[in-house]
Amino acid sequence: MQPPIADRPSSAARPAWLVRLAIGSLASAIIALSLPAVALAHGYVPDPGSLAGALLQWRFDWYEVLPLVVAAVLFRMAERRVARDHPANPHPRWRTWCWYGGLAVLYVALQSPIGTYDTTFFSVHMVQHLLMAMVAAPLLALAAPITLLLRVSSPRVRQRVVLPVLHSWPLRIISFPVVTWILFAGVMWATHFSSLYDAALDSELAHLAEHALYLGTALLFWWPAVGADPSPWRMPHALRIGYLFLGMPQSSFLGLAILSAPHVLYPHYETVVRDWGPSPLADQQLAGGIMWAGGDLAFLIALVLAVWVWMRAEEVEGRRVDARLDREREQAARRVP
């Protein structure tokens, strides 16, 4: 259920908070998008020697880490402000941990050995994309960041900026569940079966844009499915289950298509020189299997949780109806002479 939004007392500090929020987000975007396109190496990739050696190959790309740090700090500042102004109704702690968990998953996907070897092995790249789209994105959606923004905004900013954006016609179009489903599935299929995927392996800027595209469409996809934040379109529980159920076969077919491809789909992986690990075709087949099994598992977990939330909502509604009927019976009994 959508969390209630308590009355918001005016505060002179809140416009400054929103200015910091906007500046931080804009600065992060500019920093990430202003990086030069750097051709990734196609030279020899040394053998790490062992699994332990591979697991130690962490990286630190400040232009990817900085937005994560900014997002964590801004969320923490907003949460503390809401807790201070509304001590009886703070932002739920478990939603806060969902936010930090989503950011942690993004950090692992981008800076761990997964990020180090994503241009060396297609299977590793597939793990990275699944972590971003099927783990990090739903966790971030469960954190209810839009609700937190509404609660931390001053009434003036909320009425003049945030709500008009939420109710604008572009957002109504792009957040329509049919559109979000098509965007999510379409981006997955279009990038994997076009030259865009291989281009992202050869250009750092294109690689960043690819990651932004995957994460952005995934956030749009999970927004109505999770239902934690207000939205121009709010699906009932039965439609959420159908929405998620239809996502499973398209993910399975995509993994199956990659698994059964008779040749290497992306020339980049053939040009990487290495004398260790699976062959490019075997690596591609492994990536298809990861997409198939990993995607199905993620959707299955989401479906189980969606059914559980529906059952909990029905129980709460049942108790509310029973309490109302009990009150009506008591009132009727008191009216009888």
C-alpha positions in Angstrom: 0.0 0.0 0.0 1.1 3.6 -0.7 2.5 5.0 2.6 0.6 8.0 3.9 2.0 11.5 3.6 1.8 13.4 6.8 1.2 17.1 7.0 4.3 19.1 6.2 5.2 22.1 8.3 6.9 24.9 6.5 10.6 25.2 6.9 13.0 27.7 5.5 15.7 25.1 5.1 13.7 22.9 2.8 14.1 25.0 -0.4 17.9 24.9 0.3 17.6 21.1 0.6 16.0 20.9 -2.8 18.6 23.1 -4.3 21.3 20.8 -2.9 19.4 17.8 -4.3 19.1 19.3 -7.8 22.7 20.5 -7.9 24.1 17.1 -6.7 22.0 15.1 -9.2 22.8 17.5 -12.1 26.5 17.5 -11.2 26.7 13.7 -11.1 24.9 13.5 -14.5 27.2 16.1 -16.1 30.4 14.4 -14.7 29.3 11.0 -16.0 28.2 12.2 -19.4 31.1 14.5 -20.1 33.7 11.8 -20.0 35.7 11.2 -23.2 34.9 8.1 -25.2 37.9 5.8 -24.4 38.4 2.8 -26.6 38.6 -0.3 -24.5 41.7 -2.5 -24.9 41.5 -5.4 -27.3 45.0 -6.6 -26.3 46.1 -9.4 -24.2 44.1 -10.0 -20.9 46.4 -11.7 -18.4 45.4 -14.8 -16.6 44.7 -13.9 -12.9 46.1 -17.3 -12.0 43.2 -18.5 -9.8 39.7 -17.7 -8.8 41.1 -15.9 -5.8 43.2 -13.8 -8.0 40.2 -12.9 -10.2 38.2 -12.0 -7.1 40.8 -9.4 -6.1 40.5 -7.5 -9.4 38.5 -4.6 -8.1 38.5 -1.2 -9.7 37.7 2.4 -8.7 36.1 4.6 -11.4 35.3 7.8 -9.6 32.7 8.8 -12.2 30.7 5.7 -11.4 31.3 5.7 -7.7 30.5 9.4 -7.2 26.8 9.3 -8.2 26.3 6.3 -5.9 27.9 8.2 -3.0 25.8 11.3 -3.8 22.6 9.2 -3.9 23.4 7.6 -0.6 24.2 10.9 1.1 21.1 12.7 -0.2 18.8 9.8 0.8 20.3 9.8 4.3 19.8 13.5 4.6 16.2 13.3 3.5 15.5 10.4 5.8 16.9 12.2 8.8 14.9 15.4 8.0 11.7 13.4 7.8 12.5 11.6 11.1 13.2 14.9 12.7 10.0 16.7 11.4 7.7 13.6 11.8 9.1 11.5 14.6 5.9 9.5 14.9 6.0 8.7 11.2 9.5 8.3 9.9 10.5 6.8 6.6 10.4 3.0 7.2 13.8 1.7 8.1 13.5 -1.3 5.8 12.9 0.9 2.8 16.1 2.8 3.7 18.0 -0.5 3.7 16.5 -1.3 0.3 18.0 1.9 -1.0 21.4 1.2 0.4 21.2 -2.4 -0.8 20.3 -1.3 -4.3 23.3 1.1 -4.4 25.6 -1.6 -3.0 24.5 -4.0 -5.7 25.2 -1.3 -8.3 28.7 -0.8 -6.8 29.4 -4.5 -6.9 28.1 -4.8 -10.5 30.3 -1.8 -11.7 33.4 -1.9 -9.5 34.0 -5.5 -8.5 35.7 -8.1 -10.8 32.3 -8.2 -12.6 33.0 -4.7 -13.8 36.7 -5.5 -14.4 35.9 -8.4 -16.8 32.6 -7.3 -18.3 34.4 -6.5 -21.6 36.4 -9.7 -21.5 33.6 -12.3 -21.0 30.0 -12.0 -22.2 28.8 -14.2 -19.3 30.3 -11.7 -16.8 28.6 -8.8 -18.7 25.3 -10.7 -18.5 25.7 -11.1 -14.7 26.3 -7.3 -14.5 23.2 -6.4 -16.4 21.0 -8.9 -14.4 22.3 -7.3 -11.2 21.5 -3.8 -12.4 18.1 -4.6 -13.9 16.7 -7.4 -11.8 18.2 -6.8 -8.4 19.3 -3.2 -7.9 16.3 -1.6 -9.7 13.6 -3.4 -7.7 15.5 -2.6 -4.5 15.7 1.1 -5.3 12.0 1.1 -6.2 11.1 -0.6 -2.9 12.9 2.3 -1.1 10.1 4.6 -2.2 12.3 7.6 -3.1 9.5 9.6 -4.7 7.5 9.4 -1.4 10.5 10.5 0.5 11.0 13.4 -1.9 7.4 14.4 -1.4 7.7 14.3 2.4 10.9 16.3 2.5 9.8 19.0 0.2 8.2 22.2 1.4 4.5 22.6 0.6 5.3 25.2 -2.0 7.9 23.1 -3.8 5.7 20.1 -3.6 2.7 21.8 -5.2 4.7 23.8 -7.8 7.4 21.4 -8.8 7.1 17.8 -7.7 3.4 17.1 -8.1 3.2 18.9 -11.5 6.1 16.7 -12.8 4.4 13.6 -11.5 1.1 14.6 -13.2 2.7 15.9 -16.4 1.6 14.2 -19.7 5.2 13.1 -20.6 5.5 11.2 -17.3 1.9 9.8 -17.7 2.9 8.4 -21.0 6.3 7.0 -20.1 5.0 5.5 -16.8 2.0 3.8 -18.3 2.5 0.1 -17.4 2.2 -1.2 -21.0 4.8 1.4 -22.1 7.2 0.5 -19.2 6.9 -3.2 -20.1 7.6 -2.6 -23.8 10.5 -0.2 -23.0 12.1 -2.7 -20.6 11.7 -5.7 -23.0 12.4 -3.7 -26.1 15.7 -2.3 -24.8 16.8 -5.8 -23.8 16.1 -7.3 -27.2 17.2 -4.2 -29.3 20.6 -3.9 -27.6 21.4 -7.6 -27.6 20.6 -8.1 -31.3 22.0 -4.9 -32.8 25.4 -3.2 -33.2 24.7 -1.2 -30.1 25.9 -3.9 -27.7 29.2 -4.3 -29.5 29.6 -0.5 -29.7 29.2 -0.3 -26.0 32.1 -2.7 -25.5 34.4 -0.5 -27.5 33.5 2.9 -26.1 33.4 3.9 -22.5 30.9 6.6 -23.1 28.6 4.2 -25.0 29.1 1.7 -22.2 28.0 4.3 -19.6 25.0 5.2 -21.8 24.1 1.5 -22.1 24.2 1.1 -18.3 22.0 4.2 -17.9 19.6 2.8 -20.4 19.3 -0.5 -18.7 18.9 0.9 -15.2 16.5 3.7 -16.3 14.1 1.3 -18.2 14.4 -1.2 -15.3 13.4 1.5 -12.8 10.4 2.4 -15.0 9.5 -1.3 -15.2 9.6 -1.9 -11.5 7.9 1.3 -10.5 4.3 0.1 -11.1 5.2 -3.5 -10.2 6.4 -2.6 -6.7 3.7 0.1 -6.1 5.7 1.7 -3.3 5.6 5.3 -4.7 2.7 7.4 -6.0 2.3 7.1 -9.8 0.1 8.5 -12.5 -1.0 4.8 -13.0 -1.6 2.5 -10.1 -2.2 -1.2 -10.9 -4.3 -3.4 -8.7 -2.6 -6.5 -7.3 -3.9 -8.9 -9.9 -2.6 -6.8 -12.7 0.8 -6.5 -11.1 1.0 -10.3 -11.0 0.1 -10.5 -14.7 2.5 -7.8 -15.5 5.4 -9.7 -13.8 4.3 -13.0 -15.2 4.4 -11.7 -18.8 8.0 -10.5 -18.1 9.2 -14.0 -17.5 8.8 -15.5 -21.0 10.3 -12.6 -22.8 13.4 -12.9 -20.6 13.5 -16.7 -21.1 13.2 -16.4 -24.9 16.0 -13.8 -25.0 18.3 -16.1 -23.0 17.4 -19.0 -25.2 18.0 -17.0 -28.4 21.5 -16.1 -27.1 22.2 -19.6 -25.9 21.2 -21.2 -29.2 23.0 -18.7 -31.5 25.4 -20.8 -33.8 28.0 -18.1 -34.0 29.5 -15.4 -31.8 27.2 -12.4 -31.8 29.6 -9.7 -30.8 33.0 -9.4 -32.6 34.5 -7.6 -29.6 34.8 -10.8 -27.6 36.6 -12.5 -30.4 39.2 -9.8 -30.7 40.1 -10.0 -27.0 43.3 -12.0 -26.8 43.5 -14.4 -23.8 44.7 -18.0 -23.3 42.4 -18.7 -20.4 38.7 -19.1 -19.7 36.0 -20.5 -22.1 36.0 -19.9 -25.8 33.9 -16.9 -27.1 31.1 -19.2 -28.3 31.1 -21.2 -25.1 31.2 -18.0 -23.1 28.2 -16.7 -25.1 26.2 -19.9 -24.4 27.0 -19.5 -20.7 25.7 -16.0 -20.9 22.5 -17.1 -22.5 22.0 -19.7 -19.8 22.6 -17.1 -17.1 20.0 -14.8 -18.7 17.5 -17.6 -19.0 17.9 -19.0 -15.5 18.7 -15.8 -13.7 15.9 -13.8 -15.3 13.4 -16.6 -14.5 14.6 -16.8 -10.9 14.3 -13.0 -10.4 10.8 -12.9 -11.9 9.7 -16.0 -9.8 10.9 -14.3 -6.6 9.1 -11.1 -7.6 5.9 -13.1 -8.3 6.0 -14.9 -5.0 6.5 -11.5 -3.2 3.7 -9.9 -5.2 1.3 -12.7 -4.2 2.3 -12.4 -0.6 1.8 -8.6 -0.6 -1.7 -9.2 -2.2 -2.6 -11.7 0.5 -1.4 -9.3 3.3 -3.4 -6.5 1.7 -6.5 -8.7 1.6 -6.0 -9.6 5.3 -5.7 -6.0 6.3 -8.8 -5.1 4.3 -10.7 -8.0 5.8 -9.8 -6.9 9.3 -10.9 -3.3 8.5 -14.3 -4.6 7.1 -14.8 -6.8 10.2 -14.0 -3.9 12.5 -16.5 -1.7 10.6 -19.2 -4.3 10.8 -18.6 -4.8 14.5 -19.0 -1.1 15.1 -22.2 -1.0 13.1 -23.6 -4.0 15.1 -22.7 -2.3 18.4 -24.4 0.9 17.3 -27.5 -1.0 16.2 -27.6 -2.9 19.5 -27.5 0.4 21.5 -30.4 1.8 19.4 -32.6 -1.1 20.3 -34.9 -0.1 23.4 
